[in-house]
Amino acid sequence: MSPPPPLVVVLLLLVTTALARCLLVEAYQYNASSGPLVTAVIVFGDSIVDPGNNNGLPTLIKANHPPYGKDFINHQPTGRYSNGLIPTDLIAQGLGVKQLLPGYVGVDLSPEDILTGVSFASGATGFDPLTPVVVSVISLEQQLLYFDEYRRRLVDIAGEEETEKIIGGALFVVCAGTDDVANTYFTTPFRSVAYDIPSYVELLVSGAEAFLRNVSARGASKVGFVGMPPVGCVPSQRTLGGGPGRDCEPERNRAAQLYNARAQEMIAGLNAEPGFPTLVVFLDIYRILDDLMERGDRYGFTETTRGCCGTGTIEVTGLCDSRFVSVCDHVDHYVFFDSYHPTERAYRIIVNDIFDNYIQDLL
């Protein structure tokens, strides 16, 4: 039997590779018969993973009004900064934990909610202690205090021994830093006068390390640490720093790249530290988001530099409000919903990339 032509071999390899990638993602999708792959999902961070903790705060940084949630259940704006689900909902679904990961602040949580995890995240917070103060949101330190309160509630429901098992078997996710660069450093004068980009990155990485040590001390065995995206290519940052052509702003991207490199070095140091009981895995989202923005047509996106809300150039949180602006007709064609946050469809691609490349290390 003669061997197949070279072109056929190449095509077979491409199909096999694509199928393998699909199977890898599907392998971690919810399977009711096998049960959840982790005990709970517990999240700290900013607006990317905030399901509504800012709703009751005296801040302008909120997403509890239309058009946010236009494609959510019953078209309900919950405080999620997107048209629908956010990454932590999709991660919780993919691991078979639950369909939606709720917030903690001001939420009437059921015992099942508490047993399977919550998000303490607050839109516009960061590792720089000044960042949450500027916009009156929940600091990461306060999020840790909320976790301590949550743990006490968990003990009341399940007892101390079971609580230790739940926390030890949970996936922890930490997602912050972007607001420090985009807002505190480049938009306000408070830090840029005293720090150049490398020294400000060191401030953030130092804060991130201290935070990870605090999370570890609270019993986390595995933490997914989300890196920064290409900050300079986000629609609002193109508008603010990209000139008349709204190009990607290189200094913001340089800060993000330097931060990601230093964060990975810091994480490698923690993982190699004798006696450090927690595995921390760096989740690179720069690469996939850069691909979505630079080669969006490959994914079926036709608009990669503007958001779906209003003009798509600057509208976010309070400026993205259905009382004052319209929304695009085909949200699935857009990488971004507002000028800062991706659409649910883009989030799904990002989370699939995380499942493809990192989740196996966190199970």
C-alpha positions as CSV (number, residue, x, y, z in Angstrom):
1,M,0.0,0.0,0.0
2,S,1.6,3.3,-1.1
3,P,1.9,6.1,1.5
4,P,-0.6,9.0,1.3
5,P,0.5,12.1,-0.6
6,P,2.4,14.7,1.5
7,L,-0.5,17.2,1.3
8,V,-2.9,14.6,2.8
9,V,-0.5,13.9,5.6
10,V,-0.3,17.6,6.4
11,L,-4.1,18.0,6.4
12,L,-4.5,14.9,8.6
13,L,-2.0,16.4,11.1
14,L,-3.9,19.7,11.1
15,V,-7.2,18.0,11.7
16,T,-5.8,15.8,14.4
17,T,-4.2,18.7,16.2
18,A,-7.4,20.8,16.0
19,L,-9.4,17.8,17.3
20,A,-6.9,17.2,20.2
21,R,-7.2,20.8,21.2
22,C,-11.0,20.6,21.2
23,L,-10.9,17.4,23.2
24,L,-8.5,19.0,25.7
25,V,-11.0,21.8,26.4
26,E,-14.0,19.4,26.4
27,A,-12.2,17.2,28.9
28,Y,-12.6,19.9,31.5
29,Q,-16.2,20.8,30.7
30,Y,-18.9,20.0,33.2
31,N,-19.8,16.3,33.4
32,A,-22.6,15.7,36.0
33,S,-21.7,12.0,36.3
34,S,-18.0,12.6,37.2
35,G,-18.7,15.5,39.6
36,P,-16.8,18.8,40.0
37,L,-13.1,18.9,39.4
38,V,-12.4,21.2,42.3
39,T,-14.3,21.8,45.5
40,A,-14.9,25.5,45.0
41,V,-13.8,28.5,43.0
42,I,-12.6,31.5,45.1
43,V,-11.7,34.8,43.3
44,F,-9.9,38.0,44.2
45,G,-9.3,40.9,41.8
46,D,-10.8,43.6,39.6
47,S,-13.6,44.2,37.2
48,I,-12.7,41.3,34.9
49,V,-13.8,39.0,37.7
50,D,-16.3,41.2,39.6
51,P,-19.9,39.8,39.4
52,G,-21.4,42.8,41.2
53,N,-19.5,43.5,44.4
54,N,-19.3,47.2,43.5
55,N,-23.1,47.6,43.2
56,G,-23.7,49.0,46.7
57,L,-20.5,51.0,46.9
58,P,-20.3,54.9,46.7
59,T,-18.4,54.7,43.5
60,L,-19.0,55.5,39.8
61,I,-17.3,52.2,38.8
62,K,-20.5,50.0,38.4
63,A,-22.1,47.9,35.8
64,N,-25.5,47.3,37.4
65,H,-27.4,49.2,34.6
66,P,-28.2,48.5,31.0
67,P,-26.7,47.8,28.5
68,Y,-24.5,45.6,30.8
69,G,-26.1,42.2,31.0
70,K,-28.0,42.6,27.7
71,D,-27.3,38.9,26.9
72,F,-27.3,37.7,30.5
73,I,-30.2,35.6,32.0
74,N,-33.4,37.7,31.5
75,H,-31.2,40.5,30.1
76,Q,-30.4,41.4,33.7
77,P,-27.6,43.8,34.6
78,T,-26.0,42.2,37.6
79,G,-22.8,44.3,37.9
80,R,-20.8,42.0,35.6
81,Y,-18.7,44.2,33.3
82,S,-19.8,42.6,30.0
83,N,-22.9,41.8,27.9
84,G,-23.2,38.4,29.5
85,L,-21.0,36.0,31.5
86,I,-17.5,36.9,32.8
87,P,-14.5,34.6,33.0
88,T,-15.1,33.2,36.5
89,D,-18.6,32.1,35.5
90,L,-17.1,30.2,32.6
91,I,-14.3,28.7,34.7
92,A,-16.8,27.6,37.4
93,Q,-18.9,26.0,34.6
94,G,-16.0,24.3,32.9
95,L,-14.9,22.8,36.2
96,G,-18.4,21.5,37.0
97,V,-18.7,23.6,40.1
98,K,-21.8,25.8,39.2
99,Q,-23.2,27.9,36.5
100,L,-22.6,31.3,38.0
101,L,-20.0,32.5,40.5
102,P,-21.7,35.0,42.8
103,G,-20.2,38.1,44.4
104,Y,-19.9,38.3,48.2
105,V,-20.6,41.9,49.2
106,G,-24.2,42.7,49.8
107,V,-25.4,39.4,48.3
108,D,-27.9,37.0,50.0
109,L,-25.9,33.8,49.6
110,S,-27.3,30.4,50.0
111,P,-25.4,27.7,51.9
112,E,-24.6,26.0,48.5
113,D,-23.2,29.3,47.2
114,I,-20.8,29.5,50.2
115,L,-19.8,25.8,49.9
116,T,-18.8,26.1,46.3
117,G,-17.1,29.5,46.3
118,V,-17.6,33.2,45.6
119,S,-15.8,36.2,44.1
120,F,-14.6,39.1,46.3
121,A,-13.4,41.1,43.3
122,S,-14.0,44.8,43.0
123,G,-14.0,46.7,39.7
124,A,-11.0,49.1,39.3
125,T,-9.0,47.9,42.3
126,G,-5.3,46.9,42.1
127,F,-2.1,45.9,43.8
128,D,-1.1,49.6,44.2
129,P,-2.7,50.6,47.5
130,L,-3.6,54.0,46.0
131,T,-5.6,52.5,43.1
132,P,-8.8,51.5,45.1
133,V,-8.6,54.8,47.1
134,V,-8.8,57.0,44.0
135,V,-12.1,55.5,42.8
136,S,-13.6,54.3,46.2
137,V,-13.6,50.6,45.6
138,I,-12.7,47.5,47.6
139,S,-9.0,47.1,48.2
140,L,-7.3,43.7,47.9
141,E,-6.6,43.8,51.6
142,Q,-10.3,44.3,52.3
143,Q,-11.0,41.4,50.0
144,L,-8.8,39.2,52.2
145,L,-10.8,40.3,55.3
146,Y,-14.0,39.4,53.4
147,F,-12.5,36.0,52.8
148,D,-11.8,35.6,56.5
149,E,-15.5,36.4,57.2
150,Y,-16.5,34.0,54.4
151,R,-14.4,31.2,56.0
152,R,-16.2,31.7,59.3
153,R,-19.5,31.3,57.5
154,L,-18.2,28.2,55.8
155,V,-17.2,26.7,59.2
156,D,-20.7,27.4,60.5
157,I,-22.2,25.4,57.6
158,A,-19.7,22.6,57.2
159,G,-17.5,22.5,60.3
160,E,-13.8,23.1,60.5
161,E,-12.6,19.8,59.1
162,E,-14.7,20.0,56.0
163,T,-13.9,23.7,55.6
164,E,-10.2,22.9,55.4
165,K,-11.0,20.3,52.7
166,I,-13.0,22.7,50.7
167,I,-10.4,25.5,50.8
168,G,-7.6,23.1,50.2
169,G,-9.4,21.6,47.2
170,A,-10.5,24.9,45.7
171,L,-9.2,26.8,42.7
172,F,-8.2,30.3,43.7
173,V,-8.0,33.0,41.0
174,V,-6.2,36.3,41.4
175,C,-6.7,38.9,38.7
176,A,-5.5,42.5,39.2
177,G,-2.9,45.0,38.0
178,T,-4.4,46.4,34.8
179,D,-6.2,49.3,36.6
180,D,-2.9,50.2,38.3
181,V,-1.3,50.7,34.9
182,A,-4.2,52.1,32.9
183,N,-5.7,54.3,35.5
184,T,-3.4,55.1,38.4
185,Y,-0.2,55.4,36.5
186,F,-1.1,56.7,33.1
187,T,-4.4,58.6,33.8
188,T,-3.6,60.3,37.2
189,P,-0.5,62.2,38.1
190,F,-0.1,60.5,41.5
191,R,2.4,57.9,40.6
192,S,4.0,58.9,37.4
193,V,5.8,61.8,39.0
194,A,7.6,59.6,41.5
195,Y,8.0,56.3,39.5
196,D,9.3,55.4,36.1
197,I,7.7,52.3,34.5
198,P,10.2,49.8,35.8
199,S,10.0,51.0,39.4
200,Y,6.2,51.2,39.3
201,V,6.1,47.6,38.0
202,E,8.3,46.6,41.0
203,L,5.8,48.3,43.3
204,L,3.0,46.2,41.7
205,V,4.9,42.9,41.7
206,S,5.9,43.5,45.4
207,G,2.2,44.0,46.2
208,A,1.2,40.9,44.2
209,E,3.8,38.8,46.0
210,A,2.6,40.0,49.4
211,F,-1.0,39.2,48.4
212,L,-0.1,35.7,47.2
213,R,1.6,35.0,50.5
214,N,-1.5,36.1,52.3
215,V,-3.7,33.8,50.2
216,S,-1.3,30.9,50.7
217,A,-1.4,31.5,54.5
218,R,-5.1,31.1,54.4
219,G,-5.0,27.6,53.0
220,A,-5.0,27.9,49.3
221,S,-3.2,25.0,47.7
222,K,-3.5,26.1,44.0
223,V,-3.7,29.7,42.6
224,G,-4.2,30.8,39.1
225,F,-2.6,34.3,38.8
226,V,-3.8,36.2,35.8
227,G,-1.3,38.4,33.9
228,M,-1.9,41.7,32.2
229,P,-3.4,42.1,28.7
230,P,-2.0,44.4,26.1
231,V,-3.2,47.5,28.0
232,G,-2.2,49.9,25.3
233,C,-4.5,48.2,22.8
234,V,-7.7,48.3,24.9
235,P,-10.1,50.8,23.2
236,S,-10.1,53.4,25.9
237,Q,-6.3,53.4,26.1
238,R,-6.1,53.7,22.3
239,T,-8.3,56.8,22.6
240,L,-6.4,58.3,25.5
241,G,-2.8,57.6,24.3
242,G,-2.9,56.4,20.7
243,G,-3.1,59.7,18.9
244,P,-5.4,60.7,16.1
245,G,-5.2,57.2,14.6
246,R,-6.0,55.5,17.9
247,D,-3.1,53.2,17.6
248,C,-2.0,50.8,20.3
249,E,-0.1,52.9,22.9
250,P,3.4,51.4,23.3
251,E,4.3,52.6,26.8
252,R,1.2,51.0,28.3
253,N,2.0,47.7,26.5
254,R,5.7,47.9,27.6
255,A,4.5,48.3,31.2
256,A,2.2,45.2,30.8
257,Q,5.0,43.1,29.2
258,L,7.5,44.1,31.9
259,Y,4.9,43.3,34.6
260,N,4.2,39.9,33.1
261,A,7.9,39.0,32.9
262,R,8.6,40.2,36.5
263,A,5.4,38.5,37.8
264,Q,6.5,35.2,36.3
265,E,9.9,35.5,37.9
266,M,8.3,36.3,41.2
267,I,6.0,33.2,40.9
268,A,8.8,31.0,40.0
269,G,10.6,32.1,43.1
270,L,7.6,31.4,45.3
271,N,7.1,27.9,43.8
272,A,10.8,27.1,44.4
273,E,10.8,28.4,47.9
274,P,11.3,25.6,50.5
275,G,8.2,25.2,52.6
276,F,5.9,27.4,50.4
277,P,2.8,25.2,50.4
278,T,0.9,26.7,47.4
279,L,1.4,26.1,43.7
280,V,0.9,29.4,41.8
281,V,0.4,29.2,38.0
282,F,0.8,32.3,35.8
283,L,-2.1,32.6,33.4
284,D,-0.9,34.5,30.3
285,I,-3.8,36.4,28.7
286,Y,-1.6,38.9,26.8
287,R,-1.0,36.5,24.0
288,I,-4.6,35.4,23.3
289,L,-6.0,39.0,23.6
290,D,-3.3,40.3,21.4
291,D,-4.3,37.7,18.8
292,L,-8.0,38.6,19.1
293,M,-7.2,42.3,18.6
294,E,-4.6,41.9,15.8
295,R,-6.1,39.0,14.0
296,G,-9.8,39.1,15.0
297,D,-11.1,38.0,11.6
298,R,-9.7,34.5,12.3
299,Y,-12.1,34.3,15.2
300,G,-15.1,35.9,13.3
301,F,-14.6,39.4,14.9
302,T,-15.0,42.4,12.6
303,E,-14.4,45.1,15.2
304,T,-11.3,44.9,17.4
305,T,-10.5,48.5,18.3
306,R,-13.9,49.8,19.5
307,G,-16.4,48.6,22.0
308,C,-20.0,47.8,21.3
309,C,-21.3,50.5,23.7
310,G,-21.8,54.0,22.3
311,T,-18.9,55.2,20.1
312,G,-16.8,52.4,21.6
313,T,-13.9,54.7,22.1
314,I,-14.3,55.9,25.7
315,E,-17.6,54.7,27.1
316,V,-17.2,52.5,30.2
317,T,-19.2,52.0,33.5
318,G,-21.2,55.2,34.0
319,L,-20.6,56.4,30.5
320,C,-21.9,53.1,29.1
321,D,-25.5,53.6,30.0
322,S,-28.5,52.9,27.8
323,R,-30.2,56.1,28.9
324,F,-27.6,58.1,27.0
325,V,-25.9,55.8,24.4
326,S,-26.9,53.0,22.0
327,V,-25.3,49.6,21.5
328,C,-24.1,47.9,18.4
329,D,-26.4,45.5,16.5
330,H,-24.1,42.5,16.4
331,V,-22.3,42.2,19.7
332,D,-20.7,38.9,18.7
333,H,-18.7,40.7,16.0
334,Y,-16.9,42.8,18.7
335,V,-14.0,41.8,20.9
336,F,-15.0,44.5,23.4
337,F,-18.4,45.3,24.9
338,D,-17.4,48.7,26.4
339,S,-14.1,50.5,25.9
340,Y,-12.4,48.4,28.5
341,H,-14.1,45.0,29.0
342,P,-14.4,42.2,26.4
343,T,-17.7,40.6,25.2
344,E,-18.8,37.3,26.5
345,R,-17.8,35.7,23.2
346,A,-14.3,37.0,23.6
347,Y,-14.2,35.9,27.2
348,R,-15.2,32.4,26.1
349,I,-12.2,32.3,23.7
350,I,-9.9,33.5,26.5
351,V,-11.1,31.0,29.0
352,N,-10.8,28.2,26.4
353,D,-7.2,29.2,26.0
354,I,-6.7,29.0,29.8
355,F,-8.3,25.5,29.8
356,D,-6.1,24.5,26.9
357,N,-2.8,25.7,28.4
358,Y,-3.0,26.0,32.2
359,I,-6.0,24.3,33.9
360,Q,-4.4,20.9,33.9
361,D,-1.6,22.3,36.2
362,L,-4.2,23.5,38.7
363,L,-6.2,20.3,39.2
